[in-house]
Amino acid sequence: MKVRTLVVNGLIAALYIAVSALIVPFGFTNIQFRVSEVFNHLIVFDKRYFFGIVIGVFLYNLLFSPLGWFDLVFGVAHSAISLAIIILLAKYIKNIWVLLAANTIVFTFNMFIIAFELKLALQFPFMLTWYTTAVGEFVVLAIGIPIIYALNKRLKFGRLI
């Protein structure tokens, strides 16, 4: 891995943690609006952002999660699996808007992983928790699409790394 790739991924991880820390109480319950999830859209521009995003999720959960190992396992798994699906889809989908929408849908659907975690850890009802966490994820990522797209026009995410 190039030094530039390492540095950019380190910055993404740090930004994920910093932005997440702003909303700590709203990032771990059955209603989640983790604004930093918008960084998941970076995967659409280059698959090398995978490590920065996953490390950011891991470190944030390690430092701030009241659920301990549950969030380290399930939260990281949710991100890694969802990002991997988008990396695979990107081989077939070349339109950025479609891929950003697919990313939103994949992450939203995969919130069942977080709902399962919350059922195990806190005995929350699975279906209701899947619904509430999915709504939060969808809202953040849907609002994030035009923001990330506009930022990409200026920053050229595919060339940063």
Accessible surface in RSA format (square Angstrom, percent):
REM  Atomic radii and reference values for relative SASA: ProtOr
REM  Chains: A
REM  Algorithm: Lee & Richards
REM  Probe-radius: 1.40
REM  Slices: 20
REM RES _ NUM      All-atoms   Total-Side   Main-Chain    Non-polar    All polar
REM                ABS   REL    ABS   REL    ABS   REL    ABS   REL    ABS   REL
RES MET A   1   137.60  71.3  54.17  35.8  83.43 198.6  68.02  57.8  69.58  92.2
RES LYS A   2   146.23  71.3 136.29  83.6   9.94  23.7  90.46  81.4  55.77  59.4
RES VAL A   3   113.79  74.9 110.54 100.1   3.25   7.8 110.54  96.0   3.25   8.8
RES ARG A   4   135.51  56.9 128.54  65.5   6.97  16.6  51.72  70.7  83.79  50.8
RES THR A   5     2.05   1.5   2.05   2.1   0.00   0.0   0.54   0.7   1.51   2.3
RES LEU A   6   102.15  56.9  94.06  67.3   8.09  20.3  94.36  66.3   7.79  21.0
RES VAL A   7    83.88  55.2  77.00  69.7   6.88  16.6  83.01  72.1   0.86   2.3
RES VAL A   8    19.93  13.1  19.93  18.0   0.00   0.0  19.93  17.3   0.00   0.0
RES ASN A   9     7.91   5.5   7.17   6.9   0.74   1.8   7.48  18.0   0.43   0.4
RES GLY A  10    40.63  50.1   0.00   N/A  40.63  50.1  34.24  94.0   6.39  14.3
RES LEU A  11   104.69  58.3 103.66  74.2   1.03   2.6 103.83  72.9   0.86   2.3
RES ILE A  12    16.41   9.3  16.41  12.2   0.00   0.0  16.41  11.8   0.00   0.0
RES ALA A  13     6.10   5.6   6.10   9.4   0.00   0.0   6.10   8.6   0.00   0.0
RES ALA A  14    54.23  49.9  46.32  71.5   7.91  18.0  50.69  71.4   3.54   9.4
RES LEU A  15    84.34  47.0  83.81  60.0   0.53   1.3  84.23  59.2   0.11   0.3
RES TYR A  16     0.07   0.0   0.07   0.0   0.00   0.0   0.00   0.0   0.07   0.1
RES ILE A  17    30.90  17.6  30.90  23.0   0.00   0.0  30.90  22.3   0.00   0.0
RES ALA A  18    56.93  52.3  46.08  71.1  10.85  24.7  53.65  75.6   3.27   8.7
RES VAL A  19    36.75  24.2  36.01  32.6   0.74   1.8  36.21  31.5   0.54   1.5
RES SER A  20     0.00   0.0   0.00   0.0   0.00   0.0   0.00   0.0   0.00   0.0
RES ALA A  21    38.36  35.3  23.29  35.9  15.07  34.3  23.50  33.1  14.86  39.4
RES LEU A  22   146.36  81.5 113.81  81.4  32.55  81.8 117.87  82.8  28.48  76.7
RES ILE A  23    34.36  19.6  32.95  24.6   1.40   3.4  34.36  24.7   0.00   0.0
RES VAL A  24    45.97  30.2  45.28  41.0   0.69   1.7  45.28  39.3   0.69   1.9
RES PRO A  25    90.85  66.2  74.48  67.9  16.37  59.5  84.42  69.7   6.43  40.0
RES PHE A  26   120.98  60.5 120.98  74.9   0.00   0.0 120.98  73.3   0.00   0.0
RES GLY A  27     0.17   0.2   0.00   N/A   0.17   0.2   0.00   0.0   0.17   0.4
RES PHE A  28    11.54   5.8   7.24   4.5   4.30  11.2   8.69   5.3   2.85   8.2
RES THR A  29    58.40  41.5  57.84  58.6   0.56   1.3  52.90  71.1   5.50   8.3
RES ASN A  30    41.04  28.3  41.04  39.7   0.00   0.0   0.00   0.0  41.04  39.7
RES ILE A  31    91.59  52.1  90.42  67.4   1.17   2.8  90.42  65.1   1.17   3.2
RES GLN A  32    20.02  11.2  19.07  13.9   0.95   2.3   3.03   6.4  16.99  12.9
RES PHE A  33    76.06  38.1  75.22  46.6   0.84   2.2  75.27  45.6   0.79   2.3
RES ARG A  34    22.49   9.4  19.76  10.1   2.74   6.5   5.42   7.4  17.08  10.3
RES VAL A  35    73.70  48.5  73.70  66.7   0.00   0.0  73.70  64.0   0.00   0.0
RES SER A  36     0.00   0.0   0.00   0.0   0.00   0.0   0.00   0.0   0.00   0.0
RES GLU A  37    10.32   5.9  10.32   7.8   0.00   0.0   4.80   9.3   5.53   4.5
RES VAL A  38    23.72  15.6  23.72  21.5   0.00   0.0  23.72  20.6   0.00   0.0
RES PHE A  39    28.42  14.2  28.42  17.6   0.00   0.0  28.42  17.2   0.00   0.0
RES ASN A  40     0.00   0.0   0.00   0.0   0.00   0.0   0.00   0.0   0.00   0.0
RES HIS A  41     0.00   0.0   0.00   0.0   0.00   0.0   0.00   0.0   0.00   0.0
RES LEU A  42     2.83   1.6   2.83   2.0   0.00   0.0   2.83   2.0   0.00   0.0
RES ILE A  43     4.46   2.5   0.00   0.0   4.46  10.7   0.00   0.0   4.46  12.1
RES VAL A  44    11.99   7.9   0.00   0.0  11.99  28.9   0.00   0.0  11.99  32.5
RES PHE A  45    28.29  14.2   6.70   4.1  21.59  56.2   9.30   5.6  19.00  54.4
RES ASP A  46    23.76  16.6  15.30  15.2   8.45  20.0  10.09  23.7  13.67  13.6
RES LYS A  47   129.22  63.0 121.73  74.7   7.48  17.8  70.31  63.3  58.90  62.7
RES ARG A  48    91.00  38.2  89.11  45.4   1.90   4.5  43.36  59.3  47.64  28.9
RES TYR A  49     0.75   0.4   0.75   0.4   0.00   0.0   0.68   0.5   0.07   0.1
RES PHE A  50    41.10  20.6  41.10  25.5   0.00   0.0  41.10  24.9   0.00   0.0
RES PHE A  51    98.63  49.3  98.32  60.9   0.31   0.8  98.63  59.8   0.00   0.0
RES GLY A  52     0.23   0.3   0.00   N/A   0.23   0.3   0.23   0.6   0.00   0.0
RES ILE A  53     0.00   0.0   0.00   0.0   0.00   0.0   0.00   0.0   0.00   0.0
RES VAL A  54    21.47  14.1  21.47  19.4   0.00   0.0  21.47  18.7   0.00   0.0
RES ILE A  55    82.76  47.1  82.43  61.4   0.33   0.8  82.76  59.6   0.00   0.0
RES GLY A  56     0.00   0.0   0.00   N/A   0.00   0.0   0.00   0.0   0.00   0.0
RES VAL A  57     2.62   1.7   2.62   2.4   0.00   0.0   2.62   2.3   0.00   0.0
RES PHE A  58    79.95  40.0  79.95  49.5   0.00   0.0  79.95  48.5   0.00   0.0
RES LEU A  59    62.30  34.7  62.30  44.6   0.00   0.0  62.30  43.8   0.00   0.0
RES TYR A  60     0.00   0.0   0.00   0.0   0.00   0.0   0.00   0.0   0.00   0.0
RES ASN A  61     2.49   1.7   0.84   0.8   1.65   4.0   0.00   0.0   2.49   2.4
RES LEU A  62    95.84  53.4  71.86  51.4  23.98  60.3  73.34  51.5  22.51  60.6
RES LEU A  63   114.29  63.7  82.43  59.0  31.86  80.1  85.43  60.0  28.87  77.7
RES PHE A  64    76.45  38.2  59.13  36.6  17.32  45.1  64.44  39.1  12.02  34.4
RES SER A  65    18.49  15.6   0.00   0.0  18.49  42.6   0.15   0.3  18.34  25.7
RES PRO A  66   103.58  75.5  62.45  56.9  41.14 149.5  74.77  61.7  28.82 179.1
RES LEU A  67    23.83  13.3  13.88   9.9   9.96  25.0  19.33  13.6   4.51  12.1
RES GLY A  68    36.45  45.0   0.00   N/A  36.45  45.0  35.62  97.7   0.83   1.9
RES TRP A  69   150.49  60.4 145.85  70.6   4.64  10.9 125.63  67.0  24.86  40.3
RES PHE A  70    41.64  20.8  41.64  25.8   0.00   0.0  41.64  25.2   0.00   0.0
RES ASP A  71     8.55   6.0   8.55   8.5   0.00   0.0   0.00   0.0   8.55   8.5
RES LEU A  72    41.13  22.9  35.15  25.1   5.98  15.0  35.35  24.8   5.78  15.6
RES VAL A  73    79.68  52.4  72.25  65.4   7.43  17.9  77.38  67.2   2.31   6.3
RES PHE A  74    31.58  15.8  31.58  19.6   0.00   0.0  31.58  19.1   0.00   0.0
RES GLY A  75     6.97   8.6   0.00   N/A   6.97   8.6   5.85  16.1   1.12   2.5
RES VAL A  76    27.58  18.2  27.58  25.0   0.00   0.0  27.58  24.0   0.00   0.0
RES ALA A  77    32.25  29.6  25.77  39.8   6.48  14.7  31.90  44.9   0.35   0.9
RES HIS A  78     6.22   3.4   6.22   4.3   0.00   0.0   0.92   0.9   5.30   6.2
RES SER A  79     2.05   1.7   2.05   2.7   0.00   0.0   0.00   0.0   2.05   2.9
RES ALA A  80    26.21  24.1  24.89  38.4   1.32   3.0  25.19  35.5   1.02   2.7
RES ILE A  81    81.94  46.6  78.60  58.6   3.33   8.0  81.76  58.9   0.18   0.5
RES SER A  82     0.00   0.0   0.00   0.0   0.00   0.0   0.00   0.0   0.00   0.0
RES LEU A  83     0.00   0.0   0.00   0.0   0.00   0.0   0.00   0.0   0.00   0.0
RES ALA A  84    43.28  39.8  41.66  64.3   1.62   3.7  42.69  60.1   0.59   1.6
RES ILE A  85    61.32  34.9  61.16  45.6   0.17   0.4  61.24  44.1   0.08   0.2
RES ILE A  86     0.10   0.1   0.10   0.1   0.00   0.0   0.10   0.1   0.00   0.0
RES ILE A  87    37.66  21.4  34.38  25.6   3.28   7.9  36.01  25.9   1.64   4.5
RES LEU A  88   102.69  57.2 102.48  73.3   0.21   0.5 102.69  72.1   0.00   0.0
RES LEU A  89    57.02  31.8  56.87  40.7   0.15   0.4  57.02  40.0   0.00   0.0
RES ALA A  90    27.33  25.1  22.66  35.0   4.68  10.6  23.01  32.4   4.32  11.5
RES LYS A  91   123.33  60.2 104.38  64.0  18.94  45.1  60.96  54.9  62.37  66.4
RES TYR A  92   178.81  83.5 147.63  84.0  31.18  81.1 106.97  80.4  71.85  88.6
RES ILE A  93    43.14  24.5  38.69  28.8   4.45  10.7  41.89  30.2   1.24   3.4
RES LYS A  94   154.24  75.2 128.34  78.7  25.90  61.7 103.81  93.4  50.44  53.7
RES ASN A  95    81.26  56.0  70.38  68.0  10.89  26.2  25.49  61.4  55.77  53.9
RES ILE A  96    55.29  31.5  51.55  38.4   3.74   9.0  51.61  37.2   3.68  10.0
RES TRP A  97   118.50  47.6 115.08  55.7   3.42   8.0 102.61  54.7  15.89  25.8
RES VAL A  98    77.96  51.3  74.55  67.5   3.41   8.2  77.41  67.3   0.56   1.5
RES LEU A  99     5.09   2.8   5.09   3.6   0.00   0.0   5.09   3.6   0.00   0.0
RES LEU A 100     0.00   0.0   0.00   0.0   0.00   0.0   0.00   0.0   0.00   0.0
RES ALA A 101    42.10  38.7  41.02  63.3   1.08   2.5  41.85  58.9   0.24   0.6
RES ALA A 102    16.46  15.1  12.27  18.9   4.19   9.5  15.91  22.4   0.55   1.5
RES ASN A 103     0.00   0.0   0.00   0.0   0.00   0.0   0.00   0.0   0.00   0.0
RES THR A 104     3.38   2.4   3.38   3.4   0.00   0.0   3.38   4.5   0.00   0.0
RES ILE A 105   110.52  62.9 108.83  81.1   1.68   4.1 110.04  79.2   0.47   1.3
RES VAL A 106    20.87  13.7  17.99  16.3   2.88   6.9  20.87  18.1   0.00   0.0
RES PHE A 107     0.00   0.0   0.00   0.0   0.00   0.0   0.00   0.0   0.00   0.0
RES THR A 108    23.24  16.5  23.24  23.6   0.00   0.0  23.24  31.2   0.00   0.0
RES PHE A 109   115.21  57.6 109.45  67.8   5.77  15.0 114.90  69.7   0.32   0.9
RES ASN A 110     8.45   5.8   8.45   8.2   0.00   0.0   0.04   0.1   8.40   8.1
RES MET A 111     3.90   2.0   3.90   2.6   0.00   0.0   3.23   2.7   0.68   0.9
RES PHE A 112    72.29  36.2  72.29  44.8   0.00   0.0  72.29  43.8   0.00   0.0
RES ILE A 113    18.77  10.7  16.99  12.7   1.79   4.3  18.77  13.5   0.00   0.0
RES ILE A 114    12.44   7.1  12.44   9.3   0.00   0.0  12.44   9.0   0.00   0.0
RES ALA A 115     0.00   0.0   0.00   0.0   0.00   0.0   0.00   0.0   0.00   0.0
RES PHE A 116    94.60  47.3  94.60  58.6   0.00   0.0  94.60  57.4   0.00   0.0
RES GLU A 117     0.45   0.3   0.45   0.3   0.00   0.0   0.11   0.2   0.34   0.3
RES LEU A 118     1.36   0.8   1.36   1.0   0.00   0.0   1.36   1.0   0.00   0.0
RES LYS A 119    93.40  45.6  90.58  55.6   2.82   6.7  49.63  44.7  43.77  46.6
RES LEU A 120    80.84  45.0  64.58  46.2  16.26  40.9  67.42  47.3  13.42  36.1
RES ALA A 121    22.42  20.6   0.87   1.3  21.55  49.0   2.06   2.9  20.36  53.9
RES LEU A 122    72.17  40.2  56.63  40.5  15.55  39.1  58.31  41.0  13.86  37.3
RES GLN A 123   134.08  75.0 113.49  82.9  20.59  49.0  58.78 125.1  75.29  57.1
RES PHE A 124    54.91  27.5  54.56  33.8   0.35   0.9  54.87  33.3   0.05   0.1
RES PRO A 125    76.64  55.9  68.62  62.6   8.02  29.2  76.64  63.3   0.00   0.0
RES PHE A 126    56.45  28.2  51.96  32.2   4.50  11.7  51.96  31.5   4.50  12.9
RES MET A 127   131.41  68.1 126.10  83.5   5.31  12.6 114.63  97.5  16.79  22.2
RES LEU A 128    99.74  55.5  93.66  67.0   6.08  15.3  97.73  68.6   2.01   5.4
RES THR A 129     0.42   0.3   0.42   0.4   0.00   0.0   0.00   0.0   0.42   0.6
RES TRP A 130    57.15  22.9  57.15  27.7   0.00   0.0  54.27  28.9   2.88   4.7
RES TYR A 131   144.50  67.5 138.59  78.9   5.91  15.4 101.75  76.5  42.75  52.7
RES THR A 132    24.87  17.7  21.11  21.4   3.75   8.9  23.06  31.0   1.80   2.7
RES THR A 133     0.00   0.0   0.00   0.0   0.00   0.0   0.00   0.0   0.00   0.0
RES ALA A 134    14.67  13.5  14.53  22.4   0.14   0.3  14.67  20.7   0.00   0.0
RES VAL A 135    58.37  38.4  56.32  51.0   2.05   4.9  58.32  50.7   0.05   0.1
RES GLY A 136     0.46   0.6   0.00   N/A   0.46   0.6   0.20   0.6   0.26   0.6
RES GLU A 137     9.64   5.5   7.80   5.9   1.84   4.4   1.37   2.7   8.27   6.8
RES PHE A 138    96.95  48.5  96.95  60.1   0.00   0.0  96.95  58.8   0.00   0.0
RES VAL A 139    55.25  36.4  52.89  47.9   2.35   5.7  55.25  48.0   0.00   0.0
RES VAL A 140    16.42  10.8  10.79   9.8   5.63  13.6  14.40  12.5   2.02   5.5
RES LEU A 141     0.00   0.0   0.00   0.0   0.00   0.0   0.00   0.0   0.00   0.0
RES ALA A 142    33.13  30.5  24.24  37.4   8.89  20.2  24.67  34.7   8.46  22.4
RES ILE A 143   105.77  60.2  99.95  74.5   5.83  14.0 105.14  75.7   0.63   1.7
RES GLY A 144     1.43   1.8   0.00   N/A   1.43   1.8   1.43   3.9   0.00   0.0
RES ILE A 145    23.04  13.1  23.04  17.2   0.00   0.0  23.04  16.6   0.00   0.0
RES PRO A 146    73.82  53.8  68.38  62.3   5.43  19.7  69.46  57.3   4.36  27.1
RES ILE A 147    90.01  51.2  85.49  63.7   4.52  10.9  89.70  64.6   0.31   0.8
RES ILE A 148     5.24   3.0   5.24   3.9   0.00   0.0   5.24   3.8   0.00   0.0
RES TYR A 149    52.70  24.6  52.64  29.9   0.07   0.2  25.53  19.2  27.18  33.5
RES ALA A 150    61.15  56.2  51.13  78.9  10.02  22.8  54.79  77.2   6.36  16.8
RES LEU A 151    77.49  43.2  76.62  54.8   0.88   2.2  77.44  54.4   0.05   0.1
RES ASN A 152    29.10  20.1  28.74  27.8   0.36   0.9   0.00   0.0  29.10  28.1
RES LYS A 153   125.86  61.4 113.31  69.5  12.54  29.9  68.79  61.9  57.06  60.8
RES ARG A 154   202.11  84.9 175.88  89.7  26.23  62.5  53.14  72.6 148.97  90.3
RES LEU A 155    82.65  46.0  72.80  52.1   9.85  24.8  75.87  53.3   6.78  18.2
RES LYS A 156    87.96  42.9  86.02  52.8   1.94   4.6  58.24  52.4  29.72  31.7
RES PHE A 157    14.31   7.2  14.31   8.9   0.00   0.0  14.31   8.7   0.00   0.0
RES GLY A 158    34.34  42.3   0.00   N/A  34.34  42.3  18.15  49.8  16.19  36.3
RES ARG A 159   183.76  77.2 162.56  82.9  21.19  50.5  68.62  93.8 115.14  69.8
RES LEU A 160    58.50  32.6  58.05  41.5   0.44   1.1  58.37  41.0   0.13   0.3
RES ILE A 161    10.36   5.9   0.00   0.0  10.36  25.0   5.25   3.8   5.11  13.9
END  Absolute sums over single chains surface
CHAIN  1 A     8168.1       7229.6        938.4       6479.6       1688.4
END  Absolute sums over all chains
TOTAL          8168.1       7229.6        938.4       6479.6       1688.4
